[in-house]
Amino acid sequence: MGNKEKKYVYLTFDEGFEAGYTEKILDTLKQENVKATFFITAHYINTAGDIVKRMIEEGHIVRKSHSKP
């Protein structure tokens, strides 16, 4: 499927809580000039707003998590 001459990998991360890994992930993505999509919960945005802001500022896609109500 798709373009056989260019290969793409889509990175997605589910963020429901912060255990200290996200900033390391963001550092690596920045170092390698890679963008990702982060699916976040309301709890995450309320407890790690500074990290969510960084995601946006660095050009990543941030979306609401598709968790069950």
All heavy atoms as TSV, in Angstrom:
chain	resi	resn	atom	element	x	y	z
A	1	MET	N	N	0.832	-1.191	0.000
A	1	MET	CA	C	0.000	0.000	0.000
A	1	MET	C	C	0.872	1.248	0.000
A	1	MET	O	O	1.981	1.230	0.496
A	1	MET	CB	C	-0.882	0.039	1.246
A	1	MET	CG	C	-2.043	-0.932	1.194
A	1	MET	SD	S	-3.135	-0.784	2.623
A	1	MET	CE	C	-3.758	0.859	2.408
A	2	GLY	N	N	0.327	2.320	-0.520
A	2	GLY	CA	C	1.001	3.604	-0.432
A	2	GLY	C	C	2.188	3.728	-1.356
A	2	GLY	O	O	2.351	2.981	-2.307
A	3	ASN	N	N	3.039	4.666	-1.051
A	3	ASN	CA	C	4.221	4.966	-1.829
A	3	ASN	C	C	5.321	3.947	-1.507
A	3	ASN	O	O	5.795	3.884	-0.389
A	3	ASN	CB	C	4.683	6.391	-1.505
A	3	ASN	CG	C	5.835	6.836	-2.360
A	3	ASN	OD1	O	6.579	6.039	-2.915
A	3	ASN	ND2	N	5.984	8.133	-2.479
A	4	LYS	N	N	5.737	3.195	-2.502
A	4	LYS	CA	C	6.754	2.162	-2.263
A	4	LYS	C	C	8.165	2.727	-2.256
A	4	LYS	O	O	9.100	2.047	-1.876
A	4	LYS	CB	C	6.618	1.062	-3.296
A	4	LYS	CG	C	5.327	0.285	-3.146
A	4	LYS	CD	C	5.227	-0.843	-4.128
A	4	LYS	CE	C	3.903	-1.556	-3.909
A	4	LYS	NZ	N	3.768	-2.763	-4.677
A	5	GLU	N	N	8.325	3.989	-2.670
A	5	GLU	CA	C	9.650	4.594	-2.685
A	5	GLU	C	C	9.968	5.333	-1.387
A	5	GLU	O	O	11.129	5.517	-1.055
A	5	GLU	CB	C	9.773	5.523	-3.883
A	5	GLU	CG	C	9.689	4.746	-5.198
A	5	GLU	CD	C	9.958	5.610	-6.400
A	5	GLU	OE1	O	10.628	6.641	-6.258
A	5	GLU	OE2	O	9.494	5.232	-7.480
A	6	LYS	N	N	8.966	5.762	-0.682
A	6	LYS	CA	C	9.162	6.437	0.601
A	6	LYS	C	C	8.450	5.630	1.676
A	6	LYS	O	O	7.279	5.307	1.544
A	6	LYS	CB	C	8.591	7.857	0.578
A	6	LYS	CG	C	9.360	8.802	-0.277
A	6	LYS	CD	C	8.809	10.211	-0.120
A	6	LYS	CE	C	9.583	11.197	-0.943
A	6	LYS	NZ	N	9.062	12.560	-0.773
A	7	LYS	N	N	9.155	5.330	2.724
A	7	LYS	CA	C	8.562	4.570	3.821
A	7	LYS	C	C	8.363	5.484	5.017
A	7	LYS	O	O	9.221	6.307	5.326
A	7	LYS	CB	C	9.445	3.390	4.175
A	7	LYS	CG	C	9.585	2.433	2.990
A	7	LYS	CD	C	10.348	1.206	3.360
A	7	LYS	CE	C	10.610	0.415	2.113
A	7	LYS	NZ	N	9.949	-0.827	2.042
A	8	TYR	N	N	7.235	5.336	5.670
A	8	TYR	CA	C	6.902	6.159	6.816
A	8	TYR	C	C	6.578	5.293	8.017
A	8	TYR	O	O	6.016	4.215	7.878
A	8	TYR	CB	C	5.675	7.043	6.521
A	8	TYR	CG	C	5.910	8.062	5.453
A	8	TYR	CD1	C	5.574	7.801	4.140
A	8	TYR	CD2	C	6.473	9.295	5.764
A	8	TYR	CE1	C	5.794	8.745	3.152
A	8	TYR	CE2	C	6.691	10.236	4.789
A	8	TYR	CZ	C	6.351	9.956	3.474
A	8	TYR	OH	O	6.571	10.890	2.511
A	9	VAL	N	N	6.927	5.811	9.181
A	9	VAL	CA	C	6.542	5.195	10.441
A	9	VAL	C	C	5.804	6.273	11.224
A	9	VAL	O	O	6.268	7.410	11.312
A	9	VAL	CB	C	7.776	4.721	11.235
A	9	VAL	CG1	C	7.375	4.232	12.609
A	9	VAL	CG2	C	8.515	3.634	10.471
A	10	TYR	N	N	4.665	5.932	11.770
A	10	TYR	CA	C	3.890	6.870	12.574
A	10	TYR	C	C	4.027	6.485	14.037
A	10	TYR	O	O	3.690	5.368	14.423
A	10	TYR	CB	C	2.420	6.863	12.146
A	10	TYR	CG	C	2.239	7.373	10.737
A	10	TYR	CD1	C	2.241	6.508	9.650
A	10	TYR	CD2	C	2.088	8.740	10.499
A	10	TYR	CE1	C	2.098	6.980	8.354
A	10	TYR	CE2	C	1.939	9.215	9.208
A	10	TYR	CZ	C	1.951	8.330	8.144
A	10	TYR	OH	O	1.805	8.812	6.867
A	11	LEU	N	N	4.542	7.397	14.835
A	11	LEU	CA	C	4.724	7.138	16.260
A	11	LEU	C	C	3.574	7.757	17.043
A	11	LEU	O	O	3.258	8.928	16.867
A	11	LEU	CB	C	6.038	7.758	16.751
A	11	LEU	CG	C	7.311	7.185	16.159
A	11	LEU	CD1	C	8.514	7.973	16.663
A	11	LEU	CD2	C	7.455	5.720	16.526
A	12	THR	N	N	2.967	6.953	17.895
A	12	THR	CA	C	1.910	7.452	18.773
A	12	THR	C	C	2.212	7.019	20.200
A	12	THR	O	O	2.786	5.954	20.435
A	12	THR	CB	C	0.518	6.934	18.355
A	12	THR	OG1	O	0.483	5.508	18.488
A	12	THR	CG2	C	0.182	7.323	16.932
A	13	PHE	N	N	1.825	7.886	21.123
A	13	PHE	CA	C	2.033	7.609	22.537
A	13	PHE	C	C	0.740	7.890	23.279
A	13	PHE	O	O	0.080	8.892	23.015
A	13	PHE	CB	C	3.146	8.501	23.113
A	13	PHE	CG	C	4.488	8.257	22.482
A	13	PHE	CD1	C	4.889	8.987	21.381
A	13	PHE	CD2	C	5.344	7.294	22.997
A	13	PHE	CE1	C	6.130	8.771	20.795
A	13	PHE	CE2	C	6.586	7.066	22.415
A	13	PHE	CZ	C	6.978	7.804	21.310
A	14	ASP	N	N	0.363	7.010	24.207
A	14	ASP	CA	C	-0.792	7.217	25.075
A	14	ASP	C	C	-0.289	7.769	26.397
A	14	ASP	O	O	0.546	7.154	27.058
A	14	ASP	CB	C	-1.547	5.911	25.317
A	14	ASP	CG	C	-2.247	5.408	24.072
A	14	ASP	OD1	O	-2.619	6.239	23.235
A	14	ASP	OD2	O	-2.415	4.186	23.934
A	15	GLU	N	N	-0.801	8.932	26.770
A	15	GLU	CA	C	-0.365	9.610	27.990
A	15	GLU	C	C	-1.539	9.731	28.956
A	15	GLU	O	O	-2.405	10.578	28.782
A	15	GLU	CB	C	0.179	11.007	27.658
A	15	GLU	CG	C	1.383	11.002	26.737
A	15	GLU	CD	C	2.651	10.532	27.411
A	15	GLU	OE1	O	2.711	10.452	28.650
A	15	GLU	OE2	O	3.611	10.245	26.684
A	16	GLY	N	N	-1.570	8.871	29.954
A	16	GLY	CA	C	-2.610	8.943	30.964
A	16	GLY	C	C	-2.072	9.412	32.298
A	16	GLY	O	O	-2.798	9.882	33.153
A	17	PHE	N	N	-0.768	9.302	32.467
A	17	PHE	CA	C	-0.095	9.760	33.678
A	17	PHE	C	C	1.362	9.995	33.311
A	17	PHE	O	O	1.831	9.564	32.263
A	17	PHE	CB	C	-0.208	8.726	34.803
A	17	PHE	CG	C	0.462	7.421	34.488
A	17	PHE	CD1	C	1.771	7.202	34.872
A	17	PHE	CD2	C	-0.209	6.426	33.792
A	17	PHE	CE1	C	2.405	6.005	34.572
A	17	PHE	CE2	C	0.422	5.225	33.488
A	17	PHE	CZ	C	1.724	5.018	33.878
A	18	GLU	N	N	2.087	10.660	34.162
A	18	GLU	CA	C	3.497	10.948	33.898
A	18	GLU	C	C	4.354	10.189	34.895
A	18	GLU	O	O	4.276	10.413	36.095
A	18	GLU	CB	C	3.769	12.447	33.989
A	18	GLU	CG	C	5.216	12.836	33.888
A	18	GLU	CD	C	5.957	12.241	32.690
A	18	GLU	OE1	O	5.362	12.116	31.607
A	18	GLU	OE2	O	7.116	11.882	32.861
A	19	ALA	N	N	5.172	9.278	34.382
A	19	ALA	CA	C	6.052	8.480	35.226
A	19	ALA	C	C	7.514	8.850	35.012
A	19	ALA	O	O	8.406	8.091	35.370
A	19	ALA	CB	C	5.827	6.993	34.938
A	20	GLY	N	N	7.760	9.994	34.382
A	20	GLY	CA	C	9.123	10.458	34.184
A	20	GLY	C	C	9.750	10.111	32.852
A	20	GLY	O	O	10.918	10.419	32.635
A	21	TYR	N	N	9.008	9.482	31.966
A	21	TYR	CA	C	9.571	9.072	30.683
A	21	TYR	C	C	9.312	10.056	29.552
A	21	TYR	O	O	10.065	10.097	28.579
A	21	TYR	CB	C	9.013	7.702	30.264
A	21	TYR	CG	C	9.297	6.614	31.264
A	21	TYR	CD1	C	8.294	6.090	32.051
A	21	TYR	CD2	C	10.593	6.140	31.426
A	21	TYR	CE1	C	8.559	5.103	32.979
A	21	TYR	CE2	C	10.875	5.152	32.353
A	21	TYR	CZ	C	9.846	4.633	33.119
A	21	TYR	OH	O	10.119	3.662	34.041
A	22	THR	N	N	8.259	10.836	29.650
A	22	THR	CA	C	7.833	11.662	28.518
A	22	THR	C	C	8.876	12.691	28.123
A	22	THR	O	O	9.137	12.876	26.933
A	22	THR	CB	C	6.487	12.341	28.819
A	22	THR	OG1	O	5.537	11.325	29.159
A	22	THR	CG2	C	5.981	13.101	27.606
A	23	GLU	N	N	9.490	13.343	29.084
A	23	GLU	CA	C	10.505	14.335	28.721
A	23	GLU	C	C	11.700	13.678	28.036
A	23	GLU	O	O	12.269	14.251	27.099
A	23	GLU	CB	C	10.930	15.134	29.946
A	23	GLU	CG	C	9.818	16.073	30.401
A	23	GLU	CD	C	10.258	17.025	31.476
A	23	GLU	OE1	O	10.387	16.576	32.635
A	23	GLU	OE2	O	10.487	18.199	31.131
A	24	LYS	N	N	12.060	12.486	28.443
A	24	LYS	CA	C	13.148	11.754	27.775
A	24	LYS	C	C	12.744	11.398	26.349
A	24	LYS	O	O	13.566	11.471	25.426
A	24	LYS	CB	C	13.502	10.501	28.566
A	24	LYS	CG	C	14.107	10.791	29.922
A	24	LYS	CD	C	14.309	9.524	30.727
A	24	LYS	CE	C	14.748	9.872	32.141
A	24	LYS	NZ	N	14.857	8.692	33.001
A	25	ILE	N	N	11.491	10.995	26.171
A	25	ILE	CA	C	10.978	10.697	24.831
A	25	ILE	C	C	11.026	11.958	23.973
A	25	ILE	O	O	11.486	11.931	22.825
A	25	ILE	CB	C	9.544	10.127	24.902
A	25	ILE	CG1	C	9.565	8.730	25.527
A	25	ILE	CG2	C	8.896	10.100	23.517
A	25	ILE	CD1	C	8.200	8.186	25.900
A	26	LEU	N	N	10.560	13.077	24.535
A	26	LEU	CA	C	10.584	14.339	23.788
A	26	LEU	C	C	12.009	14.754	23.436
A	26	LEU	O	O	12.255	15.252	22.324
A	26	LEU	CB	C	9.881	15.441	24.584
A	26	LEU	CG	C	8.369	15.315	24.674
A	26	LEU	CD1	C	7.818	16.307	25.699
A	26	LEU	CD2	C	7.717	15.522	23.317
A	27	ASP	N	N	12.946	14.562	24.344
A	27	ASP	CA	C	14.350	14.872	24.059
A	27	ASP	C	C	14.856	14.066	22.869
A	27	ASP	O	O	15.518	14.597	21.974
A	27	ASP	CB	C	15.230	14.594	25.277
A	27	ASP	CG	C	14.997	15.548	26.434
A	27	ASP	OD1	O	14.396	16.629	26.227
A	27	ASP	OD2	O	15.417	15.202	27.560
A	28	THR	N	N	14.548	12.786	22.856
A	28	THR	CA	C	14.991	11.902	21.771
A	28	THR	C	C	14.337	12.286	20.452
A	28	THR	O	O	15.005	12.349	19.410
A	28	THR	CB	C	14.694	10.428	22.105
A	28	THR	OG1	O	15.370	10.085	23.315
A	28	THR	CG2	C	15.140	9.505	20.987
A	29	LEU	N	N	13.032	12.554	20.488
A	29	LEU	CA	C	12.340	12.957	19.264
A	29	LEU	C	C	12.939	14.238	18.708
A	29	LEU	O	O	13.148	14.360	17.491
A	29	LEU	CB	C	10.843	13.147	19.537
A	29	LEU	CG	C	10.059	11.877	19.886
A	29	LEU	CD1	C	8.650	12.238	20.333
A	29	LEU	CD2	C	10.031	10.912	18.710
A	30	LYS	N	N	13.240	15.186	19.582
A	30	LYS	CA	C	13.836	16.451	19.148
A	30	LYS	C	C	15.226	16.216	18.564
A	30	LYS	O	O	15.570	16.758	17.504
A	30	LYS	CB	C	13.907	17.422	20.323
A	30	LYS	CG	C	14.361	18.803	19.937
A	30	LYS	CD	C	14.264	19.741	21.119
A	30	LYS	CE	C	14.594	21.165	20.714
A	30	LYS	NZ	N	14.420	22.099	21.840
A	31	GLN	N	N	16.028	15.406	19.224
A	31	GLN	CA	C	17.378	15.110	18.769
A	31	GLN	C	C	17.362	14.477	17.379
A	31	GLN	O	O	18.222	14.767	16.544
A	31	GLN	CB	C	18.059	14.172	19.760
A	31	GLN	CG	C	19.458	13.764	19.369
A	31	GLN	CD	C	20.068	12.800	20.373
A	31	GLN	OE1	O	19.630	12.700	21.518
A	31	GLN	NE2	N	21.077	12.073	19.946
A	32	GLU	N	N	16.396	13.623	17.135
A	32	GLU	CA	C	16.314	12.909	15.857
A	32	GLU	C	C	15.424	13.622	14.836
A	32	GLU	O	O	15.209	13.105	13.738
A	32	GLU	CB	C	15.799	11.483	16.096
A	32	GLU	CG	C	16.693	10.652	16.996
A	32	GLU	CD	C	18.091	10.449	16.427
A	32	GLU	OE1	O	18.245	10.362	15.182
A	32	GLU	OE2	O	19.049	10.379	17.237
A	33	ASN	N	N	14.895	14.794	15.207
A	33	ASN	CA	C	14.010	15.575	14.336
A	33	ASN	C	C	12.811	14.744	13.858
A	33	ASN	O	O	12.525	14.648	12.666
A	33	ASN	CB	C	14.775	16.150	13.147
A	33	ASN	CG	C	13.972	17.218	12.427
A	33	ASN	OD1	O	13.163	17.912	13.035
A	33	ASN	ND2	N	14.189	17.346	11.122
A	34	VAL	N	N	12.140	14.121	14.819
A	34	VAL	CA	C	10.997	13.257	14.546
A	34	VAL	C	C	9.780	13.828	15.259
A	34	VAL	O	O	9.863	14.278	16.396
A	34	VAL	CB	C	11.269	11.813	15.046
A	34	VAL	CG1	C	10.027	10.946	14.938
A	34	VAL	CG2	C	12.433	11.207	14.283
A	35	LYS	N	N	8.642	13.811	14.575
A	35	LYS	CA	C	7.383	14.253	15.168
A	35	LYS	C	C	6.535	13.035	15.502
A	35	LYS	O	O	6.628	11.995	14.850
A	35	LYS	CB	C	6.611	15.171	14.217
A	35	LYS	CG	C	7.388	16.392	13.773
A	35	LYS	CD	C	7.796	17.246	14.944
A	35	LYS	CE	C	8.560	18.471	14.458
A	35	LYS	NZ	N	9.539	18.944	15.380
A	36	ALA	N	N	5.693	13.176	16.528
A	36	ALA	CA	C	4.837	12.074	16.969
A	36	ALA	C	C	3.460	12.622	17.322
A	36	ALA	O	O	3.252	13.833	17.375
A	36	ALA	CB	C	5.452	11.383	18.187
A	37	THR	N	N	2.554	11.707	17.562
A	37	THR	CA	C	1.218	12.061	18.045
A	37	THR	C	C	1.083	11.538	19.467
A	37	THR	O	O	1.403	10.379	19.745
A	37	THR	CB	C	0.123	11.443	17.155
A	37	THR	OG1	O	0.285	11.941	15.828
A	37	THR	CG2	C	-1.265	11.798	17.666
A	38	PHE	N	N	0.612	12.411	20.356
A	38	PHE	CA	C	0.395	12.059	21.750
A	38	PHE	C	C	-1.096	12.107	22.040
A	38	PHE	O	O	-1.746	13.130	21.818
A	38	PHE	CB	C	1.130	13.043	22.671
A	38	PHE	CG	C	2.621	12.922	22.607
A	38	PHE	CD1	C	3.357	13.613	21.654
A	38	PHE	CD2	C	3.301	12.109	23.509
A	38	PHE	CE1	C	4.734	13.503	21.596
A	38	PHE	CE2	C	4.681	11.989	23.459
A	38	PHE	CZ	C	5.401	12.691	22.501
A	39	PHE	N	N	-1.647	10.998	22.520
A	39	PHE	CA	C	-3.036	10.940	22.954
A	39	PHE	C	C	-3.033	11.109	24.470
A	39	PHE	O	O	-2.413	10.320	25.184
A	39	PHE	CB	C	-3.676	9.606	22.550
A	39	PHE	CG	C	-3.867	9.487	21.068
A	39	PHE	CD1	C	-2.923	8.836	20.284
A	39	PHE	CD2	C	-4.971	10.043	20.456
A	39	PHE	CE1	C	-3.082	8.737	18.918
A	39	PHE	CE2	C	-5.146	9.945	19.084
A	39	PHE	CZ	C	-4.205	9.294	18.309
A	40	ILE	N	N	-3.708	12.158	24.946
A	40	ILE	CA	C	-3.643	12.488	26.371
A	40	ILE	C	C	-5.030	12.492	27.003
A	40	ILE	O	O	-6.025	12.747	26.348
A	40	ILE	CB	C	-2.956	13.847	26.602
A	40	ILE	CG1	C	-3.723	14.964	25.916
A	40	ILE	CG2	C	-1.521	13.817	26.102
A	40	ILE	CD1	C	-3.212	16.349	26.236
A	41	THR	N	N	-5.052	12.221	28.288
A	41	THR	CA	C	-6.287	12.272	29.063
A	41	THR	C	C	-6.412	13.647	29.709
A	41	THR	O	O	-5.437	14.403	29.806
A	41	THR	CB	C	-6.288	11.210	30.168
A	41	THR	OG1	O	-5.208	11.505	31.069
A	41	THR	CG2	C	-6.128	9.801	29.601
A	42	ALA	N	N	-7.608	13.966	30.174
A	42	ALA	CA	C	-7.825	15.235	30.886
A	42	ALA	C	C	-6.954	15.276	32.145
A	42	ALA	O	O	-6.384	16.327	32.474
A	42	ALA	CB	C	-9.300	15.401	31.243
A	43	HIS	N	N	-6.840	14.159	32.825
A	43	HIS	CA	C	-5.998	14.096	34.023
A	43	HIS	C	C	-4.559	14.474	33.683
A	43	HIS	O	O	-3.902	15.206	34.418
A	43	HIS	CB	C	-6.046	12.693	34.637
A	43	HIS	CG	C	-5.144	12.538	35.822
A	43	HIS	ND1	N	-3.866	12.051	35.698
A	43	HIS	CD2	C	-5.322	12.829	37.129
A	43	HIS	CE1	C	-3.293	12.042	36.896
A	43	HIS	NE2	N	-4.156	12.508	37.776
A	44	TYR	N	N	-4.064	13.977	32.573
A	44	TYR	CA	C	-2.686	14.263	32.171
A	44	TYR	C	C	-2.485	15.751	31.897
A	44	TYR	O	O	-1.500	16.332	32.345
A	44	TYR	CB	C	-2.314	13.440	30.931
A	44	TYR	CG	C	-0.855	13.524	30.600
A	44	TYR	CD1	C	0.064	12.690	31.202
A	44	TYR	CD2	C	-0.381	14.458	29.684
A	44	TYR	CE1	C	1.413	12.775	30.919
A	44	TYR	CE2	C	0.969	14.548	29.395
A	44	TYR	CZ	C	1.857	13.712	30.014
A	44	TYR	OH	O	3.193	13.798	29.730
A	45	ILE	N	N	-3.419	16.350	31.201
A	45	ILE	CA	C	-3.260	17.781	30.898
A	45	ILE	C	C	-3.328	18.620	32.175
A	45	ILE	O	O	-2.664	19.646	32.301
A	45	ILE	CB	C	-4.275	18.263	29.849
A	45	ILE	CG1	C	-3.764	19.551	29.198
A	45	ILE	CG2	C	-5.652	18.472	30.421
A	45	ILE	CD1	C	-4.491	19.950	27.945
A	46	ASN	N	N	-4.092	18.152	33.165
A	46	ASN	CA	C	-4.196	18.868	34.441
A	46	ASN	C	C	-2.976	18.681	35.330
A	46	ASN	O	O	-2.690	19.527	36.174
A	46	ASN	CB	C	-5.451	18.432	35.199
A	46	ASN	CG	C	-6.716	18.926	34.524
A	46	ASN	OD1	O	-6.736	19.984	33.901
A	46	ASN	ND2	N	-7.774	18.147	34.636
A	47	THR	N	N	-2.262	17.590	35.156
A	47	THR	CA	C	-1.116	17.313	36.025
A	47	THR	C	C	0.232	17.515	35.344
A	47	THR	O	O	1.252	17.588	36.026
A	47	THR	CB	C	-1.184	15.876	36.574
A	47	THR	OG1	O	-1.181	14.954	35.475
A	47	THR	CG2	C	-2.427	15.673	37.422
A	48	ALA	N	N	0.246	17.576	34.029
A	48	ALA	CA	C	1.511	17.718	33.295
A	48	ALA	C	C	1.381	18.749	32.176
A	48	ALA	O	O	1.878	18.549	31.066
A	48	ALA	CB	C	1.948	16.365	32.749
A	49	GLY	N	N	0.714	19.841	32.479
A	49	GLY	CA	C	0.462	20.874	31.479
A	49	GLY	C	C	1.724	21.427	30.841
A	49	GLY	O	O	1.738	21.744	29.647
A	50	ASP	N	N	2.800	21.527	31.607
A	50	ASP	CA	C	4.058	22.035	31.056
A	50	ASP	C	C	4.618	21.092	29.988
A	50	ASP	O	O	5.163	21.544	28.976
A	50	ASP	CB	C	5.082	22.255	32.164
A	50	ASP	CG	C	5.342	21.020	33.018
A	50	ASP	OD1	O	4.413	20.202	33.196
A	50	ASP	OD2	O	6.475	20.872	33.510
A	51	ILE	N	N	4.437	19.815	30.179
A	51	ILE	CA	C	4.922	18.846	29.189
A	51	ILE	C	C	4.039	18.887	27.947
A	51	ILE	O	O	4.540	18.834	26.815
A	51	ILE	CB	C	4.984	17.425	29.791
A	51	ILE	CG1	C	5.992	17.396	30.945
A	51	ILE	CG2	C	5.362	16.399	28.720
A	51	ILE	CD1	C	6.040	16.084	31.703
A	52	VAL	N	N	2.729	19.024	28.131
A	52	VAL	CA	C	1.815	19.128	26.996
A	52	VAL	C	C	2.152	20.377	26.185
A	52	VAL	O	O	2.195	20.336	24.949
A	52	VAL	CB	C	0.344	19.148	27.466
A	52	VAL	CG1	C	-0.589	19.381	26.284
A	52	VAL	CG2	C	-0.005	17.845	28.173
A	53	LYS	N	N	2.432	21.469	26.855
A	53	LYS	CA	C	2.819	22.706	26.168
A	53	LYS	C	C	4.089	22.472	25.347
A	53	LYS	O	O	4.183	22.914	24.205
A	53	LYS	CB	C	3.033	23.820	27.187
A	53	LYS	CG	C	3.376	25.138	26.561
A	53	LYS	CD	C	3.525	26.222	27.619
A	53	LYS	CE	C	3.937	27.539	26.970
A	53	LYS	NZ	N	4.179	28.579	27.956
A	54	ARG	N	N	5.044	21.772	25.911
A	54	ARG	CA	C	6.277	21.464	25.184
A	54	ARG	C	C	5.990	20.628	23.936
A	54	ARG	O	O	6.558	20.876	22.866
A	54	ARG	CB	C	7.259	20.738	26.103
A	54	ARG	CG	C	8.539	20.362	25.389
A	54	ARG	CD	C	9.523	19.650	26.278
A	54	ARG	NE	N	10.628	19.148	25.466
A	54	ARG	CZ	C	11.549	18.311	25.884
A	54	ARG	NH1	N	11.534	17.892	27.140
A	54	ARG	NH2	N	12.494	17.889	25.074
A	55	MET	N	N	5.109	19.631	24.067
A	55	MET	CA	C	4.744	18.810	22.910
A	55	MET	C	C	4.267	19.681	21.761
A	55	MET	O	O	4.697	19.516	20.614
A	55	MET	CB	C	3.627	17.825	23.282
A	55	MET	CG	C	3.998	16.748	24.237
A	55	MET	SD	S	2.491	15.864	24.729
A	55	MET	CE	C	3.147	14.750	25.941
A	56	ILE	N	N	3.380	20.602	22.080
A	56	ILE	CA	C	2.798	21.482	21.069
A	56	ILE	C	C	3.868	22.401	20.485
A	56	ILE	O	O	3.972	22.553	19.261
A	56	ILE	CB	C	1.629	22.280	21.667
A	56	ILE	CG1	C	0.493	21.325	22.033
A	56	ILE	CG2	C	1.150	23.359	20.703
A	56	ILE	CD1	C	-0.568	21.921	22.927
A	57	GLU	N	N	4.657	23.016	21.345
A	57	GLU	CA	C	5.700	23.944	20.893
A	57	GLU	C	C	6.724	23.266	19.986
A	57	GLU	O	O	7.282	23.904	19.099
A	57	GLU	CB	C	6.400	24.584	22.090
A	57	GLU	CG	C	5.541	25.584	22.820
A	57	GLU	CD	C	6.174	26.118	24.094
A	57	GLU	OE1	O	7.201	25.563	24.569
A	57	GLU	OE2	O	5.624	27.096	24.640
A	58	GLU	N	N	6.969	21.977	20.198
A	58	GLU	CA	C	7.945	21.258	19.394
A	58	GLU	C	C	7.337	20.630	18.144
A	58	GLU	O	O	8.024	19.918	17.409
A	58	GLU	CB	C	8.670	20.222	20.254
A	58	GLU	CG	C	9.533	20.900	21.313
A	58	GLU	CD	C	10.325	19.955	22.184
A	58	GLU	OE1	O	10.285	18.719	21.962
A	58	GLU	OE2	O	10.999	20.465	23.104
A	59	GLY	N	N	6.048	20.904	17.895
A	59	GLY	CA	C	5.430	20.497	16.638
A	59	GLY	C	C	4.781	19.137	16.613
A	59	GLY	O	O	4.427	18.637	15.547
A	60	HIS	N	N	4.577	18.539	17.770
A	60	HIS	CA	C	3.907	17.240	17.823
A	60	HIS	C	C	2.397	17.445	17.776
A	60	HIS	O	O	1.886	18.520	18.086
A	60	HIS	CB	C	4.292	16.492	19.108
A	60	HIS	CG	C	5.764	16.288	19.223
A	60	HIS	ND1	N	6.457	15.397	18.444
A	60	HIS	CD2	C	6.692	16.892	20.015
A	60	HIS	CE1	C	7.735	15.443	18.752
A	60	HIS	NE2	N	7.908	16.355	19.709
A	61	ILE	N	N	1.689	16.410	17.407
A	61	ILE	CA	C	0.227	16.439	17.417
A	61	ILE	C	C	-0.232	15.960	18.789
A	61	ILE	O	O	0.247	14.940	19.292
A	61	ILE	CB	C	-0.350	15.533	16.314
A	61	ILE	CG1	C	0.088	16.057	14.931
A	61	ILE	CG2	C	-1.872	15.448	16.408
A	61	ILE	CD1	C	-0.220	15.109	13.796
A	62	VAL	N	N	-1.154	16.699	19.390
A	62	VAL	CA	C	-1.701	16.330	20.697
A	62	VAL	C	C	-3.211	16.179	20.528
A	62	VAL	O	O	-3.885	17.090	20.061
A	62	VAL	CB	C	-1.376	17.400	21.763
A	62	VAL	CG1	C	-2.013	17.037	23.096
A	62	VAL	CG2	C	0.134	17.554	21.916
A	63	ARG	N	N	-3.725	15.026	20.916
A	63	ARG	CA	C	-5.151	14.725	20.766
A	63	ARG	C	C	-5.703	14.151	22.065
A	63	ARG	O	O	-4.985	13.562	22.858
A	63	ARG	CB	C	-5.375	13.697	19.646
A	63	ARG	CG	C	-4.995	14.184	18.278
A	63	ARG	CD	C	-6.013	15.206	17.798
A	63	ARG	NE	N	-5.729	15.628	16.459
A	63	ARG	CZ	C	-5.319	16.846	16.128
A	63	ARG	NH1	N	-5.132	17.741	17.052
A	63	ARG	NH2	N	-5.106	17.165	14.886
A	64	LYS	N	N	-7.003	14.280	22.207
A	64	LYS	CA	C	-7.710	13.694	23.339
A	64	LYS	C	C	-7.660	12.174	23.240
A	64	LYS	O	O	-7.834	11.614	22.166
A	64	LYS	CB	C	-9.163	14.170	23.336
A	64	LYS	CG	C	-9.997	13.630	24.465
A	64	LYS	CD	C	-11.425	14.136	24.354
A	64	LYS	CE	C	-12.280	13.586	25.461
A	64	LYS	NZ	N	-12.855	12.304	25.146
A	65	SER	N	N	-7.431	11.538	24.358
A	65	SER	CA	C	-7.394	10.089	24.398
A	65	SER	C	C	-8.770	9.529	24.098
A	65	SER	O	O	-9.792	10.122	24.438
A	65	SER	CB	C	-6.947	9.617	25.794
A	65	SER	OG	O	-6.953	8.220	25.840
A	66	HIS	N	N	-8.795	8.373	23.486
A	66	HIS	CA	C	-10.053	7.705	23.133
A	66	HIS	C	C	-10.451	6.671	24.175
A	66	HIS	O	O	-10.898	5.590	23.857
A	66	HIS	CB	C	-9.929	7.034	21.762
A	66	HIS	CG	C	-9.642	7.986	20.666
A	66	HIS	ND1	N	-10.559	8.882	20.214
A	66	HIS	CD2	C	-8.511	8.219	19.974
A	66	HIS	CE1	C	-10.024	9.616	19.244
A	66	HIS	NE2	N	-8.770	9.238	19.082
A	67	SER	N	N	-10.248	7.013	25.427
A	67	SER	CA	C	-10.594	6.076	26.492
A	67	SER	C	C	-12.098	6.059	26.714
A	67	SER	O	O	-12.802	7.006	26.393
A	67	SER	CB	C	-9.864	6.452	27.781
A	67	SER	OG	O	-10.250	7.747	28.179
A	68	LYS	N	N	-12.578	4.979	27.301
A	68	LYS	CA	C	-14.011	4.845	27.583
A	68	LYS	C	C	-14.394	5.762	28.735
A	68	LYS	O	O	-13.618	5.944	29.655
A	68	LYS	CB	C	-14.344	3.393	27.935
A	68	LYS	CG	C	-14.156	2.455	26.790
A	68	LYS	CD	C	-14.517	1.047	27.212
A	68	LYS	CE	C	-14.315	0.093	26.064
A	68	LYS	NZ	N	-14.653	-1.266	26.416
A	69	PRO	N	N	-15.612	6.333	28.686
A	69	PRO	CA	C	-16.060	7.206	29.783
A	69	PRO	C	C	-16.268	6.451	31.074
A	69	PRO	O	O	-16.436	5.300	31.140
A	69	PRO	CB	C	-17.381	7.777	29.281
A	69	PRO	CG	C	-17.767	7.015	28.071
A	69	PRO	CD	C	-16.582	6.196	27.643
